[in-house]
Amino acid sequence: MGVEVAVEGLSKSFGSQNIWSDVTLTLPTGEISVLLGPSGTGKSVFLKALVGLLSPEHGKVLINGVDVCDCSESKLYEVRKLFGVLFQDGALFGSMNLYDNIAFPLREHTSKGETEVRRIVQEKMEMVGLVGSETKLPGEISGGMKKRAGLARALVLDPEIILFDEPDSGLDPVRTAYLNQLIVDLNAQTDATFLIVTHDINTARTVPDNIGMLYRRHLAMFGPREMLLTSTEPAVEQFLNGRRAGPIGMSEEKDSGQTAAELAELGEDRGVPEIIPQLGISPGVPERAAVWRRQDRVMANLDTLDPGARQAVVNSLTPRERERYGLAEPSASAAPGGSGTETVSGTLPTDALPTDRIATLPEQSTADTPPEGAAADDQLPSAAPERPRPTPHPRAAPENSEPETVGGRKRRWFSRKRGER
């Protein structure tokens, strides 16, 4: 199970150059988060600050009650054991074969015997699809294999927080798709807290539960994927659509007059973008508990969104999710003894949205009770599933996977621009 990472008012500079200021966000327990932003905005610097490799001038990074920005070396050493890091270039030792590279953290930080080390290394290599490549050197394998070997090494200590620094850089679209599926499946199996820095728009749209964006030396937005994917904030919308027209230029910021002209040319009322379905798990992998936790937060705060974004969220719900959140209408033609409800399909009028029924999270007793007349297979489990043996990589992702478990607690669910809540 992952742990929560709370960042409060973090600021970092190198000399007179400010990288970012007053960054405040919370990486929810066990969920996948993505950090976006134009090149040079300090995304990798942010990852280094989380693990205490760089000391910010102001702010806190709280993990299990310990501020990694202001703690003793011994406490920092212990907190770092919670992390696994996939570096941008893999960061493998060139003189070691893949087996020894992956086994290195176990030999360095544990007292396990070689028999146990071999079992764990083989297990992690199976997870990332590298079985049979144990004796190869980093210089003898492809870039994609280096990424997977680096990921296997990041997993050997069973970390509760895993950081991915541009895992898709240098990979072709097919290998990137396989890697994205592997990340989703790993999160389902471990329920660890993931943070991914990426420039790949498809990854950002389909993989995470939460999305954040660094821009103009501050955190422009952070929150559930539904909030960012329906955002009409010019910088966010421009980045997520990979468009030249907007406030982001080759040197990060454009002239305000040029930006205004480009946005006017696009049209003032472009509508709210559609929410792209999230990537599901592979067959045989347990349902991701994180999906229900995120969705509960979204629905509990649905009435805080703009009408267009609210409508897009409702339209993205599956029939089962609509019934769960009280968005099913009574059916006049319901058969006697049936459930008496008929799931709404198509578009639900925004002014008819029953926000009073979704202003609070479902009670555990009702959330775990299947709808009347539902099959036994539709019941939600009352607890998180046991961690199974890892699933070999690669696999094909099923369509329209639906999560099965409910968890999490209410908290402040996102931060907009500074000063807005």
C-alpha beads as a LAMMPS data file, in Angstrom:
LAMMPS data file: protein, C-alpha beads

421 atoms
420 bonds

1 atom types
1 bond types

-500.0 500.0 xlo xhi
-500.0 500.0 ylo yhi
-500.0 500.0 zlo zhi

Masses

1 110.0

Atoms # bond

1 1 1 0.000 0.000 0.000
2 1 1 1.331 3.420 -0.908
3 1 1 1.662 6.463 1.304
4 1 1 0.482 10.031 0.857
5 1 1 2.974 12.696 -0.208
6 1 1 1.980 16.209 0.909
7 1 1 3.858 19.146 -0.632
8 1 1 3.306 22.542 1.008
9 1 1 4.553 25.858 -0.376
10 1 1 7.668 24.428 -2.007
11 1 1 10.024 26.902 -3.722
12 1 1 13.350 26.260 -5.449
13 1 1 15.933 28.498 -7.096
14 1 1 19.429 28.090 -8.483
15 1 1 21.185 31.325 -7.625
16 1 1 19.097 34.174 -8.984
17 1 1 17.073 31.896 -11.269
18 1 1 13.751 30.899 -9.777
19 1 1 12.615 27.434 -10.914
20 1 1 9.168 27.350 -9.276
21 1 1 7.524 28.912 -6.218
22 1 1 4.787 28.032 -3.751
23 1 1 4.039 24.561 -5.160
24 1 1 1.332 22.929 -3.064
25 1 1 -0.234 19.558 -3.898
26 1 1 -1.023 16.147 -2.415
27 1 1 -0.211 12.885 -4.154
28 1 1 -3.100 10.673 -2.983
29 1 1 -2.318 7.296 -1.478
30 1 1 -2.016 4.508 -4.018
31 1 1 -2.965 6.598 -7.063
32 1 1 -1.137 7.360 -10.318
33 1 1 -0.325 11.038 -10.801
34 1 1 1.290 12.717 -13.809
35 1 1 3.273 15.960 -13.810
36 1 1 3.284 17.893 -17.090
37 1 1 4.835 21.125 -18.242
38 1 1 6.925 22.682 -21.015
39 1 1 10.598 21.756 -21.154
40 1 1 12.700 23.595 -18.609
41 1 1 9.942 24.145 -16.034
42 1 1 11.643 22.058 -13.336
43 1 1 9.753 18.765 -13.389
44 1 1 12.854 16.638 -12.779
45 1 1 13.980 19.141 -10.147
46 1 1 10.656 18.552 -8.393
47 1 1 11.274 14.790 -8.286
48 1 1 14.717 15.356 -6.769
49 1 1 13.192 17.612 -4.113
50 1 1 10.711 14.881 -3.153
51 1 1 13.496 12.414 -2.316
52 1 1 15.698 15.002 -0.608
53 1 1 18.404 15.157 -3.288
54 1 1 17.834 18.909 -3.614
55 1 1 16.991 21.262 -0.753
56 1 1 14.318 23.877 -1.536
57 1 1 14.508 27.363 -0.039
58 1 1 10.975 27.217 1.360
59 1 1 8.243 24.675 1.973
60 1 1 7.732 21.126 3.174
61 1 1 7.526 17.616 1.760
62 1 1 5.699 15.473 4.322
63 1 1 5.875 11.676 4.101
64 1 1 4.596 9.653 7.053
65 1 1 4.860 12.783 9.187
66 1 1 8.524 13.394 8.286
67 1 1 9.541 16.593 6.461
68 1 1 12.277 15.461 4.075
69 1 1 13.324 19.101 3.625
70 1 1 14.160 19.497 7.318
71 1 1 15.063 16.224 8.979
72 1 1 18.172 14.417 10.143
73 1 1 20.288 12.354 7.776
74 1 1 19.237 9.152 9.523
75 1 1 15.511 9.920 9.091
76 1 1 16.044 10.943 5.473
77 1 1 17.869 7.657 4.847
78 1 1 14.889 5.714 6.212
79 1 1 12.334 7.742 4.239
80 1 1 14.256 7.158 1.014
81 1 1 13.711 3.426 1.459
82 1 1 10.036 4.098 0.702
83 1 1 10.976 5.283 -2.799
84 1 1 11.704 3.515 -6.037
85 1 1 12.952 5.679 -8.911
86 1 1 12.997 5.019 -12.645
87 1 1 15.538 7.481 -14.020
88 1 1 15.150 9.057 -17.428
89 1 1 18.030 7.103 -18.999
90 1 1 17.707 4.000 -16.824
91 1 1 20.919 4.863 -14.902
92 1 1 22.196 1.292 -15.082
93 1 1 25.757 0.367 -14.115
94 1 1 27.502 -0.279 -17.422
95 1 1 29.933 -2.837 -15.988
96 1 1 27.190 -5.004 -14.440
97 1 1 24.832 -7.352 -16.245
98 1 1 21.080 -6.851 -15.862
99 1 1 20.768 -9.392 -13.065
100 1 1 23.416 -7.668 -10.913
101 1 1 21.969 -4.223 -11.714
102 1 1 18.545 -5.282 -10.480
103 1 1 19.949 -7.139 -7.461
104 1 1 22.074 -4.160 -6.378
105 1 1 19.510 -2.502 -4.029
106 1 1 18.823 -5.833 -2.306
107 1 1 22.504 -6.449 -1.673
108 1 1 23.091 -2.862 -0.593
109 1 1 20.120 -2.315 1.727
110 1 1 19.103 -5.758 2.982
111 1 1 20.747 -8.825 4.509
112 1 1 18.917 -11.314 2.276
113 1 1 20.754 -14.412 1.109
114 1 1 21.504 -15.019 -2.554
115 1 1 18.695 -17.563 -2.842
116 1 1 16.122 -14.959 -1.755
117 1 1 17.789 -12.289 -3.882
118 1 1 17.558 -14.541 -6.945
119 1 1 13.873 -15.250 -6.305
120 1 1 13.022 -11.538 -6.029
121 1 1 15.106 -10.522 -9.047
122 1 1 13.543 -13.228 -11.214
123 1 1 10.091 -12.144 -10.065
124 1 1 10.705 -8.493 -10.994
125 1 1 12.305 -9.410 -14.319
126 1 1 9.241 -11.480 -15.127
127 1 1 7.021 -8.498 -14.314
128 1 1 8.795 -6.304 -16.883
129 1 1 9.319 -8.988 -19.517
130 1 1 13.089 -9.442 -19.231
131 1 1 13.315 -13.145 -18.375
132 1 1 16.240 -14.650 -20.294
133 1 1 18.218 -11.387 -20.453
134 1 1 19.932 -11.707 -17.068
135 1 1 23.497 -11.934 -18.417
136 1 1 23.265 -9.087 -20.923
137 1 1 25.138 -5.834 -20.309
138 1 1 23.369 -2.439 -20.620
139 1 1 25.375 -1.705 -23.759
140 1 1 23.972 -4.812 -25.439
141 1 1 20.275 -4.014 -25.096
142 1 1 17.822 -1.523 -26.579
143 1 1 16.583 1.662 -24.965
144 1 1 13.241 0.066 -24.149
145 1 1 14.932 -2.840 -22.397
146 1 1 17.047 -0.396 -20.380
147 1 1 13.867 1.327 -19.238
148 1 1 12.329 -1.963 -18.159
149 1 1 15.510 -3.034 -16.378
150 1 1 15.554 0.290 -14.534
151 1 1 11.927 -0.249 -13.562
152 1 1 12.659 -3.760 -12.276
153 1 1 15.459 -2.331 -10.137
154 1 1 13.111 0.341 -8.791
155 1 1 10.672 -2.407 -7.733
156 1 1 12.949 -4.877 -5.922
157 1 1 12.514 -3.275 -2.483
158 1 1 8.702 -3.157 -2.867
159 1 1 8.591 0.653 -2.539
160 1 1 5.482 2.495 -1.434
161 1 1 6.228 5.497 -3.690
162 1 1 7.541 5.103 -7.252
163 1 1 8.819 8.060 -9.302
164 1 1 9.073 7.835 -13.097
165 1 1 11.216 10.477 -14.818
166 1 1 10.045 10.512 -18.452
167 1 1 9.732 6.713 -18.762
168 1 1 8.599 7.028 -22.388
169 1 1 11.459 9.200 -23.681
170 1 1 13.239 7.583 -26.593
171 1 1 10.618 4.839 -27.009
172 1 1 8.511 4.193 -30.081
173 1 1 4.697 4.404 -29.760
174 1 1 4.251 0.632 -29.469
175 1 1 6.788 0.261 -26.644
176 1 1 5.302 3.322 -24.956
177 1 1 1.857 1.675 -25.063
178 1 1 3.278 -1.507 -23.521
179 1 1 5.033 0.521 -20.818
180 1 1 1.832 2.435 -20.018
181 1 1 -0.048 -0.836 -19.614
182 1 1 2.719 -2.174 -17.392
183 1 1 2.499 0.915 -15.146
184 1 1 -1.276 0.542 -14.751
185 1 1 -0.977 -3.171 -13.972
186 1 1 1.821 -2.569 -11.452
187 1 1 -0.298 0.002 -9.650
188 1 1 -3.175 -2.480 -9.440
189 1 1 -0.877 -5.147 -8.010
190 1 1 1.019 -2.974 -5.522
191 1 1 -1.414 -0.101 -4.745
192 1 1 1.712 2.065 -4.428
193 1 1 1.747 5.841 -4.999
194 1 1 3.044 6.664 -8.502
195 1 1 4.265 10.007 -9.879
196 1 1 5.158 10.182 -13.585
197 1 1 6.918 13.068 -15.314
198 1 1 6.143 12.892 -19.032
199 1 1 5.724 14.875 -22.237
200 1 1 3.666 12.171 -23.922
201 1 1 0.126 13.484 -24.292
202 1 1 -1.457 10.061 -24.787
203 1 1 0.141 8.873 -21.543
204 1 1 -1.097 11.977 -19.727
205 1 1 -4.642 11.563 -21.031
206 1 1 -5.123 7.831 -20.446
207 1 1 -2.886 6.574 -17.611
208 1 1 -3.156 8.766 -14.486
209 1 1 -5.763 9.316 -11.824
210 1 1 -4.452 12.847 -11.220
211 1 1 -2.736 15.384 -13.461
212 1 1 -0.650 18.442 -12.567
213 1 1 1.033 21.077 -14.716
214 1 1 4.006 23.318 -13.973
215 1 1 3.980 26.567 -15.949
216 1 1 5.481 30.031 -15.513
217 1 1 7.379 29.024 -12.371
218 1 1 4.369 27.800 -10.414
219 1 1 1.854 24.953 -10.336
220 1 1 -0.880 25.960 -12.764
221 1 1 -3.232 23.112 -11.813
222 1 1 -3.344 19.794 -10.010
223 1 1 -6.290 17.502 -9.479
224 1 1 -8.219 14.460 -10.714
225 1 1 -7.930 13.722 -14.421
226 1 1 -11.544 14.772 -14.986
227 1 1 -10.698 18.319 -13.898
228 1 1 -7.647 18.745 -16.155
229 1 1 -9.161 17.005 -19.175
230 1 1 -12.202 19.314 -19.102
231 1 1 -10.198 22.447 -18.306
232 1 1 -10.556 25.486 -20.553
233 1 1 -7.509 27.157 -18.988
234 1 1 -5.590 28.286 -22.131
235 1 1 -2.169 26.890 -21.123
236 1 1 -3.568 23.569 -19.929
237 1 1 -5.798 23.147 -22.974
238 1 1 -2.963 24.081 -25.342
239 1 1 -0.531 21.614 -23.780
240 1 1 -2.961 18.697 -23.611
241 1 1 -3.862 19.215 -27.278
242 1 1 -0.281 19.757 -28.473
243 1 1 -1.308 22.990 -30.186
244 1 1 0.873 25.951 -31.220
245 1 1 -1.889 28.505 -30.602
246 1 1 -1.888 29.589 -26.955
247 1 1 0.243 31.204 -24.262
248 1 1 3.091 28.635 -24.421
249 1 1 5.782 29.499 -26.955
250 1 1 9.203 28.206 -27.949
251 1 1 10.718 30.118 -25.024
252 1 1 7.827 29.047 -22.732
253 1 1 5.925 32.339 -22.774
254 1 1 4.582 34.238 -25.774
255 1 1 3.891 37.913 -26.176
256 1 1 0.482 38.646 -24.646
257 1 1 -0.771 40.317 -27.809
258 1 1 0.169 37.340 -29.976
259 1 1 -1.467 34.965 -27.505
260 1 1 -4.695 36.977 -27.488
261 1 1 -4.812 37.013 -31.289
262 1 1 -4.271 33.250 -31.522
263 1 1 -6.950 32.492 -28.943
264 1 1 -9.393 34.843 -30.700
265 1 1 -8.742 33.023 -33.962
266 1 1 -9.574 29.701 -32.297
267 1 1 -12.865 31.140 -31.080
268 1 1 -14.004 32.094 -27.624
269 1 1 -16.485 29.238 -27.203
270 1 1 -14.652 26.050 -28.118
271 1 1 -16.674 23.927 -25.703
272 1 1 -15.474 21.584 -22.982
273 1 1 -13.194 18.768 -24.184
274 1 1 -14.503 15.226 -23.945
275 1 1 -13.053 13.008 -21.212
276 1 1 -11.004 10.241 -22.791
277 1 1 -11.512 6.839 -21.091
278 1 1 -8.800 5.793 -18.676
279 1 1 -6.552 2.855 -19.539
280 1 1 -7.827 -0.318 -17.895
281 1 1 -6.025 -3.258 -16.374
282 1 1 -4.914 -6.426 -18.179
283 1 1 -6.891 -9.676 -17.832
284 1 1 -6.113 -11.482 -14.590
285 1 1 -4.922 -8.333 -12.781
286 1 1 -6.949 -7.220 -9.729
287 1 1 -9.116 -4.126 -10.008
288 1 1 -7.419 -0.837 -9.152
289 1 1 -8.709 0.430 -5.815
290 1 1 -7.342 3.869 -6.737
291 1 1 -9.985 4.352 -9.430
292 1 1 -12.875 4.264 -6.961
293 1 1 -11.041 6.534 -4.516
294 1 1 -10.489 9.164 -7.183
295 1 1 -13.990 8.914 -8.569
296 1 1 -15.515 9.305 -5.110
297 1 1 -13.618 12.587 -4.707
298 1 1 -14.730 13.813 -8.105
299 1 1 -18.396 13.063 -7.524
300 1 1 -18.345 14.528 -4.013
301 1 1 -17.089 17.821 -5.488
302 1 1 -19.010 17.722 -8.763
303 1 1 -21.072 20.795 -7.964
304 1 1 -17.867 22.902 -7.728
305 1 1 -17.142 22.405 -11.440
306 1 1 -18.388 24.596 -14.248
307 1 1 -21.603 23.336 -15.890
308 1 1 -19.817 22.180 -19.037
309 1 1 -17.177 20.241 -17.101
310 1 1 -19.869 18.808 -14.820
311 1 1 -21.800 17.585 -17.832
312 1 1 -18.684 16.007 -19.350
313 1 1 -18.019 14.109 -16.121
314 1 1 -21.574 12.784 -15.954
315 1 1 -21.509 11.766 -19.623
316 1 1 -18.296 9.786 -19.023
317 1 1 -19.884 7.581 -16.333
318 1 1 -20.760 3.989 -17.085
319 1 1 -24.302 2.743 -16.313
320 1 1 -23.080 1.022 -13.177
321 1 1 -21.292 4.180 -11.991
322 1 1 -24.425 6.282 -12.603
323 1 1 -26.442 3.947 -10.423
324 1 1 -23.773 3.975 -7.718
325 1 1 -23.831 7.775 -7.488
326 1 1 -27.611 8.131 -7.581
327 1 1 -27.899 9.184 -11.212
328 1 1 -30.331 6.438 -12.269
329 1 1 -33.938 7.446 -12.958
330 1 1 -37.006 5.392 -11.906
331 1 1 -38.375 3.285 -14.739
332 1 1 -42.136 3.273 -15.203
333 1 1 -41.906 -0.006 -17.093
334 1 1 -39.865 -1.804 -14.458
335 1 1 -41.084 -5.354 -13.978
336 1 1 -42.582 -6.287 -10.583
337 1 1 -39.904 -7.494 -8.261
338 1 1 -37.165 -5.858 -10.371
339 1 1 -34.752 -3.155 -9.326
340 1 1 -37.182 -0.366 -10.245
341 1 1 -34.441 1.718 -11.819
342 1 1 -33.349 2.326 -15.336
343 1 1 -29.911 3.726 -16.020
344 1 1 -29.872 7.051 -17.802
345 1 1 -28.125 6.904 -21.173
346 1 1 -26.950 9.701 -23.396
347 1 1 -26.770 13.248 -22.092
348 1 1 -28.210 14.226 -18.745
349 1 1 -29.373 17.892 -18.638
350 1 1 -27.051 19.877 -16.415
351 1 1 -29.895 21.744 -14.724
352 1 1 -31.425 18.382 -13.776
353 1 1 -28.254 17.070 -12.171
354 1 1 -29.125 15.815 -8.658
355 1 1 -26.126 17.346 -6.877
356 1 1 -27.793 16.851 -3.508
357 1 1 -27.451 13.113 -4.047
358 1 1 -23.743 13.266 -4.858
359 1 1 -22.576 15.989 -2.480
360 1 1 -21.357 13.375 -0.041
361 1 1 -19.610 10.066 -0.520
362 1 1 -21.672 6.877 -0.376
363 1 1 -21.777 5.204 3.011
364 1 1 -19.632 2.089 3.219
365 1 1 -22.633 -0.060 4.044
366 1 1 -24.455 0.990 0.882
367 1 1 -21.366 1.238 -1.306
368 1 1 -20.515 -2.395 -0.678
369 1 1 -24.087 -3.583 -1.230
370 1 1 -24.858 -4.528 -4.839
371 1 1 -27.953 -3.013 -6.498
372 1 1 -31.117 -5.046 -5.998
373 1 1 -31.339 -7.773 -8.589
374 1 1 -27.633 -7.567 -9.456
375 1 1 -25.672 -10.729 -10.024
376 1 1 -23.286 -11.991 -7.372
377 1 1 -20.349 -11.231 -9.651
378 1 1 -21.268 -7.522 -9.582
379 1 1 -20.750 -7.206 -5.845
380 1 1 -18.015 -4.871 -4.712
381 1 1 -15.449 -6.410 -2.357
382 1 1 -15.464 -5.013 1.161
383 1 1 -11.691 -4.852 1.350
384 1 1 -8.787 -4.348 -0.998
385 1 1 -7.825 -7.568 -2.784
386 1 1 -4.800 -9.513 -1.689
387 1 1 -1.674 -8.786 -3.675
388 1 1 -1.329 -11.550 -6.273
389 1 1 1.777 -12.849 -7.953
390 1 1 2.994 -10.389 -10.578
391 1 1 1.582 -10.518 -14.067
392 1 1 4.136 -11.024 -16.871
393 1 1 4.622 -8.167 -19.322
394 1 1 3.472 -7.374 -22.011
395 1 1 -0.292 -7.844 -22.140
396 1 1 -3.080 -6.331 -24.140
397 1 1 -5.373 -3.991 -22.258
398 1 1 -9.085 -4.824 -22.099
399 1 1 -11.609 -2.222 -23.081
400 1 1 -13.802 -0.411 -20.593
401 1 1 -12.420 -1.995 -17.425
402 1 1 -14.435 -1.054 -14.372
403 1 1 -12.981 -0.851 -10.860
404 1 1 -14.488 -2.941 -8.102
405 1 1 -13.341 -1.555 -4.759
406 1 1 -14.148 1.525 -2.732
407 1 1 -11.852 3.344 -0.350
408 1 1 -10.211 6.621 0.549
409 1 1 -11.279 9.532 2.647
410 1 1 -12.489 13.003 1.878
411 1 1 -9.853 15.707 1.547
412 1 1 -9.212 18.840 -0.438
413 1 1 -9.251 17.334 -3.892
414 1 1 -7.356 19.795 -6.059
415 1 1 -5.621 23.143 -6.303
416 1 1 -6.239 25.579 -9.111
417 1 1 -4.102 28.656 -9.704
418 1 1 -2.714 30.249 -6.606
419 1 1 -5.401 32.080 -4.714
420 1 1 -8.271 30.071 -6.244
421 1 1 -10.065 27.246 -4.451

Bonds

1 1 1 2
2 1 2 3
3 1 3 4
4 1 4 5
5 1 5 6
6 1 6 7
7 1 7 8
8 1 8 9
9 1 9 10
10 1 10 11
11 1 11 12
12 1 12 13
13 1 13 14
14 1 14 15
15 1 15 16
16 1 16 17
17 1 17 18
18 1 18 19
19 1 19 20
20 1 20 21
21 1 21 22
22 1 22 23
23 1 23 24
24 1 24 25
25 1 25 26
26 1 26 27
27 1 27 28
28 1 28 29
29 1 29 30
30 1 30 31
31 1 31 32
32 1 32 33
33 1 33 34
34 1 34 35
35 1 35 36
36 1 36 37
37 1 37 38
38 1 38 39
39 1 39 40
40 1 40 41
41 1 41 42
42 1 42 43
43 1 43 44
44 1 44 45
45 1 45 46
46 1 46 47
47 1 47 48
48 1 48 49
49 1 49 50
50 1 50 51
51 1 51 52
52 1 52 53
53 1 53 54
54 1 54 55
55 1 55 56
56 1 56 57
57 1 57 58
58 1 58 59
59 1 59 60
60 1 60 61
61 1 61 62
62 1 62 63
63 1 63 64
64 1 64 65
65 1 65 66
66 1 66 67
67 1 67 68
68 1 68 69
69 1 69 70
70 1 70 71
71 1 71 72
72 1 72 73
73 1 73 74
74 1 74 75
75 1 75 76
76 1 76 77
77 1 77 78
78 1 78 79
79 1 79 80
80 1 80 81
81 1 81 82
82 1 82 83
83 1 83 84
84 1 84 85
85 1 85 86
86 1 86 87
87 1 87 88
88 1 88 89
89 1 89 90
90 1 90 91
91 1 91 92
92 1 92 93
93 1 93 94
94 1 94 95
95 1 95 96
96 1 96 97
97 1 97 98
98 1 98 99
99 1 99 100
100 1 100 101
101 1 101 102
102 1 102 103
103 1 103 104
104 1 104 105
105 1 105 106
106 1 106 107
107 1 107 108
108 1 108 109
109 1 109 110
110 1 110 111
111 1 111 112
112 1 112 113
113 1 113 114
114 1 114 115
115 1 115 116
116 1 116 117
117 1 117 118
118 1 118 119
119 1 119 120
120 1 120 121
121 1 121 122
122 1 122 123
123 1 123 124
124 1 124 125
125 1 125 126
126 1 126 127
127 1 127 128
128 1 128 129
129 1 129 130
130 1 130 131
131 1 131 132
132 1 132 133
133 1 133 134
134 1 134 135
135 1 135 136
136 1 136 137
137 1 137 138
138 1 138 139
139 1 139 140
140 1 140 141
141 1 141 142
142 1 142 143
143 1 143 144
144 1 144 145
145 1 145 146
146 1 146 147
147 1 147 148
148 1 148 149
149 1 149 150
150 1 150 151
151 1 151 152
152 1 152 153
153 1 153 154
154 1 154 155
155 1 155 156
156 1 156 157
157 1 157 158
158 1 158 159
159 1 159 160
160 1 160 161
161 1 161 162
162 1 162 163
163 1 163 164
164 1 164 165
165 1 165 166
166 1 166 167
167 1 167 168
168 1 168 169
169 1 169 170
170 1 170 171
171 1 171 172
172 1 172 173
173 1 173 174
174 1 174 175
175 1 175 176
176 1 176 177
177 1 177 178
178 1 178 179
179 1 179 180
180 1 180 181
181 1 181 182
182 1 182 183
183 1 183 184
184 1 184 185
185 1 185 186
186 1 186 187
187 1 187 188
188 1 188 189
189 1 189 190
190 1 190 191
191 1 191 192
192 1 192 193
193 1 193 194
194 1 194 195
195 1 195 196
196 1 196 197
197 1 197 198
198 1 198 199
199 1 199 200
200 1 200 201
201 1 201 202
202 1 202 203
203 1 203 204
204 1 204 205
205 1 205 206
206 1 206 207
207 1 207 208
208 1 208 209
209 1 209 210
210 1 210 211
211 1 211 212
212 1 212 213
213 1 213 214
214 1 214 215
215 1 215 216
216 1 216 217
217 1 217 218
218 1 218 219
219 1 219 220
220 1 220 221
221 1 221 222
222 1 222 223
223 1 223 224
224 1 224 225
225 1 225 226
226 1 226 227
227 1 227 228
228 1 228 229
229 1 229 230
230 1 230 231
231 1 231 232
232 1 232 233
233 1 233 234
234 1 234 235
235 1 235 236
236 1 236 237
237 1 237 238
238 1 238 239
239 1 239 240
240 1 240 241
241 1 241 242
242 1 242 243
243 1 243 244
244 1 244 245
245 1 245 246
246 1 246 247
247 1 247 248
248 1 248 249
249 1 249 250
250 1 250 251
251 1 251 252
252 1 252 253
253 1 253 254
254 1 254 255
255 1 255 256
256 1 256 257
257 1 257 258
258 1 258 259
259 1 259 260
260 1 260 261
261 1 261 262
262 1 262 263
263 1 263 264
264 1 264 265
265 1 265 266
266 1 266 267
267 1 267 268
268 1 268 269
269 1 269 270
270 1 270 271
271 1 271 272
272 1 272 273
273 1 273 274
274 1 274 275
275 1 275 276
276 1 276 277
277 1 277 278
278 1 278 279
279 1 279 280
280 1 280 281
281 1 281 282
282 1 282 283
283 1 283 284
284 1 284 285
285 1 285 286
286 1 286 287
287 1 287 288
288 1 288 289
289 1 289 290
290 1 290 291
291 1 291 292
292 1 292 293
293 1 293 294
294 1 294 295
295 1 295 296
296 1 296 297
297 1 297 298
298 1 298 299
299 1 299 300
300 1 300 301
301 1 301 302
302 1 302 303
303 1 303 304
304 1 304 305
305 1 305 306
306 1 306 307
307 1 307 308
308 1 308 309
309 1 309 310
310 1 310 311
311 1 311 312
312 1 312 313
313 1 313 314
314 1 314 315
315 1 315 316
316 1 316 317
317 1 317 318
318 1 318 319
319 1 319 320
320 1 320 321
321 1 321 322
322 1 322 323
323 1 323 324
324 1 324 325
325 1 325 326
326 1 326 327
327 1 327 328
328 1 328 329
329 1 329 330
330 1 330 331
331 1 331 332
332 1 332 333
333 1 333 334
334 1 334 335
335 1 335 336
336 1 336 337
337 1 337 338
338 1 338 339
339 1 339 340
340 1 340 341
341 1 341 342
342 1 342 343
343 1 343 344
344 1 344 345
345 1 345 346
346 1 346 347
347 1 347 348
348 1 348 349
349 1 349 350
350 1 350 351
351 1 351 352
352 1 352 353
353 1 353 354
354 1 354 355
355 1 355 356
356 1 356 357
357 1 357 358
358 1 358 359
359 1 359 360
360 1 360 361
361 1 361 362
362 1 362 363
363 1 363 364
364 1 364 365
365 1 365 366
366 1 366 367
367 1 367 368
368 1 368 369
369 1 369 370
370 1 370 371
371 1 371 372
372 1 372 373
373 1 373 374
374 1 374 375
375 1 375 376
376 1 376 377
377 1 377 378
378 1 378 379
379 1 379 380
380 1 380 381
381 1 381 382
382 1 382 383
383 1 383 384
384 1 384 385
385 1 385 386
386 1 386 387
387 1 387 388
388 1 388 389
389 1 389 390
390 1 390 391
391 1 391 392
392 1 392 393
393 1 393 394
394 1 394 395
395 1 395 396
396 1 396 397
397 1 397 398
398 1 398 399
399 1 399 400
400 1 400 401
401 1 401 402
402 1 402 403
403 1 403 404
404 1 404 405
405 1 405 406
406 1 406 407
407 1 407 408
408 1 408 409
409 1 409 410
410 1 410 411
411 1 411 412
412 1 412 413
413 1 413 414
414 1 414 415
415 1 415 416
416 1 416 417
417 1 417 418
418 1 418 419
419 1 419 420
420 1 420 421
